[in-house]
C-alpha cells in the first residue's frame, strides 16, 4: 500500500481538513478515507493551535477505520505526563504543575489543549488514554516512522520493555517521563533517555568552554543534532540551530555515542523540527514533514510509493 506521511498538526484542524481533501481523503462512513492509500501521522496533534480536540477526533476516526496509522509525538507524551499523578510526589504530576519554574513553563506549552479539555475531565481522560495506544515508532516493510529520531540503540533498549506493538504502559510512564535522579554517564541509555531520543531528538553537550544563545537569549551548553546527516561529524556541521549560528560552534567531532543511531537502510520519515522553506528530503533516505504548521507554516505531507525515490516533487502542503 502507498502512504501519505503527514507532519505535526498542532491543533490546526482547518489545515488538516484542507490537506486531507487535497490528498484525496473523503469523508465516508464516519472517517476520511482514500480508495488506495493510507495516511501516516508522525504525532504532535495538540498544543500551539486552538483545535487539538478536533484534530485528535479526525485522526482517531481515521485510525479506527484503518485509513491511517499514527505514532506518538513529544506533545502527546507530555500530555500523558501532565495528566498522570506522580506517586513519589503527592499532589504533583509526572510533568510538574506546581514546582517552579517548570510548572509555569509546562502549563504555557500545554495551554491551547488545556483550554479545550481542562473543564471536561471525562474528555480529557479519554484523549489521554487514546494517546497511550500510539506506538513510539513504526518499522514497516518499505519505510520507517518516528516522531523525532530513528536511534538504533534507543530502539533496542526500549523494544523488550514496551507492550507488544511498541506501546508504553502506564507502569512504564513514570520511568519514561522522569529523568533519573542519579546522574548517568555521557551517552548512557535509560528508558527516559531512549524515549527522549525518539520523541525529541539527539542533543549533545558542547565541549567545555563553548556555548551559544538561543532565540530567547538563553545560554545553551548543549546542541540538537542533525542525526540524519551521515556524512558530517563536527558540532559545526551537525548542529541544528533555528535561525542559524552554527558557524560559531567548534569545528570538533561530536562524540561517537551521540552519532551511533543513524541508519539509512529504508526511508525514514519524522516530524518535530519546525522546518521552513521548500519541503524536500534531508537525505537520500530521510525526510522531515514538519514545516511549522503550528507557527504559521503549511501542513505538509510526503506522498510515498514503495520503491520510489524521495524528491521535492513527492511533497504537498496546505495552509
N, C-alpha and C positions, 0 to 999 in steps of 0.2 A: 504493500500500500504506500502511496505517496503522501507526504506530510507537509503541513504548513506550520512552521515554528514561530510562535508569537511572543513578542517581548513583554517586558514589565508593564502592566496596565495601570497600576497605582490609582485606582478609583476613577479612571477616565472612561466611564461607561459609554459615552457618546462616541469616543474614538474606537472603542471595541466594536460597537454595533456597526459603525461605518466600515471598519476593516473587514469584519466577517462578511458583510454584504459585498464588498469589493472582491473578496476571495471566493465568493460563490456559495457561502453557507446560508441556507434559507431556513426560516422557521417552519418546522413540521413536527407534529406530534409532541409538542412541548419543548423542543430543543432545536437549536440551529444545527443543520446537517449539510454535508456535501455528498453528492452522489458517488464520488470515487476517492475522496481524500479524507485525511484525519488531521485535526489540529493538535498541536502540542504546545502547552503553555509552560514557560520557564519560571513561573512564580511571581511573587510581588503583585498580588491582586489589589491590595489595600494600601491605605495611608497616602499622603500627598494630596490626592484628589478627593472630591466630595461624595463619590458614589461607589464606595468599595462594596457595600452590601449588594448593589445591583450587579456589579462585576462578578462577585462570587456566585450570585444566583445564576447568571448566564453560563459561567464556566462549569459550575456544578451540574447543571442540567445537561450540558454537552457531555461531560464525563460520564454521568449516569446513562446517557443514551449511547455511549460508545463512539460518538463523533469527535471526541477529544480525550487526551490524556494530559496530565499535568504533574509537575514536580513542585516541591516546597521552596519558597524563597525565604530570605532572611526576615522579611516583614511578617510572614506567616509564623515563622519560628518565634519572633519577638511577641507576636500576639498571643501565642500559646503560653509563653513565659509570663506575660503581663497578667493573664487570666488565672494562673496557677499559683496557689499559696506556697510559700516556702516553709516546709516542715521544720527546718532548722532555725527559722527566724520568725516566731509567732507574730502575726499581724502584717508581715511583709510578704512579697510575692517574688517568684523566681526572677522576674525583671523588675527591679526595685521601683516602688511607687513612693516610698516615704524617705528613703535615705537620700541626702543631698550631697552633691548636686545632681545625682543620677535621676532622682525622681522627676524633677522639672524637665530635664532633657528627654527622658523616656516618654513622658506624657506629651510633650510638644511634638515629638516624632510620630506619635500614635493618635494625635488629636482628631484628625479627619475621620478615622474609623470610629473612635470613641463617641464622636458627636452623633453617630447613627445608632450605636448599639448600647451605650452605657446605661441608658434608661430602659433597655429592653433585655433583661438578663437572660430570658429563655432564648431569644435570637442570638445573643452574644455567645452563649454556651454552645448552641447548635453549630454556629460557624466555626468556632474554635475546635469542636470535635471533628468537624469535616477536615480542618487543616491537618489533624492528626492522621488522616487517611492518605495524605500526599507523600509519595516516596521522596527520598533525598536525591535520587538520580535514576536515570533510565539508561540501560545498555541494550539497545535494540539491534536486530541483525545488521542494519545498514547505517545506524547513526547512534550518537550518544547525547544525552541531555543532562545538564546540571545547572543550578542557578548561577554559580559564580566561578567555580574552578574544578576542572577534572584533575584530581590529585590522586594518583595511584596508591601511595602509601596510606592516605586517609581512607580511601575506599576499602583497602584491605583490612585496616584496623576496624572499621565500622561493620563490615559485612556480617561477621558472626554475632555481633551484638544486637543487630536490628531484628525486628519481626519480619517474617517471610514477606517479600515484596519490597524490602528496603524501607520499612516504616519505622519511625521512632515509636517507642511505647511510653505510656505515662510514667512507668517506673524509671525509664532512662532519661526522661526530660530534664530532671534536675542536673544530672551529670553532663547533659548536652548543652545546658544554658548557663551554668555557673562555673566560672573559671576556678580551677583547683587552688585551694588555699596555699598549698605547698608549691614553691617555685619549681619550675621544670627546667631541664637542660635545654639549651637553644636547639630548636628544631624537634624536640621530643614530642611524641604523639600521645594524645589522650582523647577521650570521647569529645570533650569540649573543643580541643584543638582541631580534631578531624571535622566536626560539624561546622566550625568557623571557617575552615578552608573551603568546604564545599559550598557554603551559603554566602560567604563574604570575601573569599579570595585569599591570595598569599600576601602577607605583609612581612617584610624583613627589617630587622634593626639595622640602622646605618652604622658604619664604623665609628668608634669613639672620636668625638670632636666634630662630628658632622650633624647638621640638622637643616631644616627648611621651615618656612612659614606657609601654612595652608591658606586657602582663600578667605578664611575667617580671621587670619592673623595669628593663629595658634602655632606655636613652635612644635615641630614634629621631629622625633628622632628615629622613626621607622617609616618605611615607604611601601605602598602597594605595588605589586609587580605585574608586568605583562607576562603571565605564566605561559601563554600560548606561543610566545616567541622562542623558537627552538634554536635560533642562531646566536642571539645575544647572551652575554654573561655578566656584564657590568651593571652597577647601580644606575649609571647614567643612561644606559641603553634600555634597561628593563623597567625603570620607574614609570609609574602611571600617575601623572600629576595633572589634575584638572587645571586648564589654563596655562600649562607649560611650566618651564623652570627646571626641567631635568638636566639641562646643560650645566647647572651649578652643582650637581651632585658629583661625588667622587667617581673617577674612572677606575674603580676597583672591582674585582669579581665578587658577586653575591655568593655567599657560602652554598656549597652543593646541597645542603639539607633543605634549602628554600627553592631549589631548582629541580628537585627529583621527581616531581609529579607530572611532567609534561609527556604527553603521548599524542601520536598522530595516526594511529592505525585506522581509525574511522573518523568521519567528520564529527566534530564536537560543537554543539550549539549551547549558548548560555546567554544570560542577561546581565543585570546588575551594574554595569559600568558607566551608564549615563553618556553614551557616545553622542557625538554631534557630527554634522556634515552628511555626506552621501553615504548611505548604508552600503557596505561591501565587506567581503571576507577579511579577516585579520591575518589569516594564513591560509595555506592551501587546504587545510582540513579543520579550520576553526572559524566560527562566526558568532559575533555578538549581535543579539536582536534587540538590545535596549538602547534606544535613541532618545531618551529623556522625555517620554510621553508624560510623565508626572511633573515636568517642569517646562511645559510649553512646546516640547518637541513632538514629532509624529509617533504614532504607534506603528511598529514595524513588524513585518513577517518575512521569513525566508521560505520560499516555495521549493521544497526539496524533493527530488525524484531520485530513486535508487540508481546508483551508478553514474549519475551526472556530476559534473564539476561545479563547485561553488563559484559564483561570479556576482558582480553588482546587479546583473540582469535578473537574478533569482530573488531579489528583494522587492517588496512592495510595501506601501505605507498608507496611512490615513490620518488626518488631523494635522 
